[in-house]
Amino acid sequence: MFEKLFMLIKTNAGNAVVGNPLIAPKHHEAIINDASSTIIDVLKGQIETGKLKDMVKYFQFPGIYNSNPLIIKVVNKFANKLNNFYNIEPPVALITARALMPKVMQQLIERSQTEKDGEFNLKNLLSDLTGSRNINLLLDQMVAA
């Protein structure tokens, strides 16, 4: 799943990262890796802080992508990484994060809804994030509620 997430980000990194004149080509691959790890960290954080139900709702009923609290967390965390690790000025880092992350999250949700048995299926995604297959029982109970 993590490799597929990396590829999803790489596919969408065009103008935001690769075509961005403020990002050195030598950093492109590392930034794409950081974008992937940011999404994973935020999703894991949702689980670890007891917000699994909110995350499941987000994947079931995503609503407006750009104003969703989960997307805002992903965008802000990624922008901070761009600023802290690549010395990209905060306004530019935020613009870059906003250009990339909502689109990737939207596609992640769409794939989770259409791939019934694929790696982005919500149950498989949560199992990979937690490292446990026991998440399926809990998820089944949440979906039924």
Secondary structure in CASP SS format (residue, H / E / C, confidence):
PFRMAT SS
TARGET T0000
AUTHOR 0000-0000-0000
METHOD secondary structure of the structure
MODEL  1
M C 1.00
F H 1.00
E H 1.00
K H 1.00
L H 1.00
F H 1.00
M H 1.00
L H 1.00
I H 1.00
K H 1.00
T H 1.00
N H 1.00
A C 1.00
G H 1.00
N H 1.00
A H 1.00
V H 1.00
V H 1.00
G C 1.00
N C 1.00
P C 1.00
L C 1.00
I C 1.00
A C 1.00
P H 1.00
K H 1.00
H H 1.00
H H 1.00
E H 1.00
A H 1.00
I H 1.00
I H 1.00
N H 1.00
D H 1.00
A H 1.00
S H 1.00
S H 1.00
T H 1.00
I H 1.00
I H 1.00
D H 1.00
V H 1.00
L H 1.00
K H 1.00
G H 1.00
Q H 1.00
I H 1.00
E H 1.00
T C 1.00
G C 1.00
K C 1.00
L H 1.00
K H 1.00
D H 1.00
M H 1.00
V H 1.00
K H 1.00
Y H 1.00
F H 1.00
Q H 1.00
F C 1.00
P C 1.00
G C 1.00
I C 1.00
Y C 1.00
N C 1.00
S C 1.00
N C 1.00
P H 1.00
L H 1.00
I H 1.00
I H 1.00
K H 1.00
V H 1.00
V H 1.00
N H 1.00
K H 1.00
F H 1.00
A H 1.00
N H 1.00
K H 1.00
L H 1.00
N H 1.00
N H 1.00
F H 1.00
Y H 1.00
N C 1.00
I C 1.00
E C 1.00
P H 1.00
P H 1.00
V H 1.00
A H 1.00
L H 1.00
I H 1.00
T H 1.00
A H 1.00
R H 1.00
A H 1.00
L H 1.00
M H 1.00
P H 1.00
K H 1.00
V H 1.00
M H 1.00
Q H 1.00
Q H 1.00
L H 1.00
I H 1.00
E H 1.00
R H 1.00
S H 1.00
Q H 1.00
T H 1.00
E C 1.00
K C 1.00
D C 1.00
G C 1.00
E C 1.00
F C 1.00
N C 1.00
L H 1.00
K H 1.00
N H 1.00
L H 1.00
L H 1.00
S H 1.00
D H 1.00
L H 1.00
T H 1.00
G C 1.00
S C 1.00
R C 1.00
N C 1.00
I H 1.00
N H 1.00
L H 1.00
L H 1.00
L H 1.00
D H 1.00
Q H 1.00
M H 1.00
V H 1.00
A H 1.00
A C 1.00
END
